[in-house]
Amino acid sequence: MKFLYILNLIFFIQLPLISGGWKPEVVIKNGTLNQAGKVDSLKLIAISSGMQPIAELGGFDTKMIIDKIDIPDESPILFQAKYKGATYNKMVPPAPNFRNKPIEIIVYETTTNINDIDIKSVIQINREEDSLRFIKVYIFDNSTNPPKSFLPQQAIEVFIPDSAQNLRGQYTQADSKMGIPLSLEKGNIGRKFDRAILPGQSDLVISYNIQSNPGEITEYEDRILFEKENGKVYLLNPPEMKIKNKNSSGLPEKITDSGPDGMAGLKVMYNNGIATIEVSGGKPLVKEIPSERKVVNGTIFINWINSTYGVLAIMGILFSLSFIFVYNKK
């Protein structure tokens, strides 16, 4: 699991530094063709108090030994390869058992057909003192055969309301142990998500606030832009909050009375991919108590997602509720 990897990484960072120069051997494999591959470029980034570029190399076939670059012994190194417009990341911790063997990076041919990708999504809403915290989680399951990376001809757009504040996004590629922060630049309708979706399961997590007082009804618009859904699953925290689509005569369908951390689960149908959502009720959640190093009243997502446990929990509950998703077949 991802949190175990983080714990292991912290452990390895405490190990003595590797003595002598490190000359990493990078081996490229094409996972689509199941043979030796090539890359268009390779970037090395040191992960120490941020991400610090070390070098950017040109393309090469099959393998390359890097021996003329000063690579710090004490930092994890991110190898970032590009092939046919897609980016592939491989992080190597500063430990001998990782550095003393070839670094294999698997690249893939690409597809532009989004119907090759299974997409699930969920929206969590937390009631805070003077706002609602929204967390949108998208799960991309790329099971193409033979495996290919999905790379759209133009950036996918995720809808974010104009009233959103404190917008943040993070994308974790399949088989990666590190989330990639996103800039989420404005597009034609929503915010641009311009990353390739690699074979396997990847997740996109977006967080933002909308101003809201507990005693008032808060209204905002939401849209389905690229998802293969005709509605959205909402998780409400606290569970006594109420939501409805103002433009729909039907009421949200209750999925569960007690979801993760006691949250209520509802399915809200959209009208032609558009909904005007009204949110009301619910008491503000109790904030995290740093001095006691614990979270109370189910507030794992009150602050921007800084807990790997939180991301894993929301992904787990999403798949456990997968039967509720209704797709528009194309």
Secondary structure, DSSP 8 states (H G I E B T S, - for coil): -HHHHHHHHHHHHTS----S----EEEEEETTTTEE-EEEEEEEEEESSSEEEEEEEEEEESEEE--SS---SSS-EEEEEEETTEEEEEEE-SSHHHHTS-EEEEE--EE--GGGEEEEEEEEEEE-SSEEEEEEEEEEEE--SS--EE--SS-EEE---TT-EEEEEEEE-TT-SS-EE----B-SSSEEE---B-SEEEEEEEEEEEE--TTS-EEEEEE-SS-S-SEEEEEEESTT-EEEETT-SS--EEEESS-GGG-EEEEEE-BTTEEEEEEE--------BGGGTB--TT-TTSSSS--HHHHHHHHHHHHHTGGG------
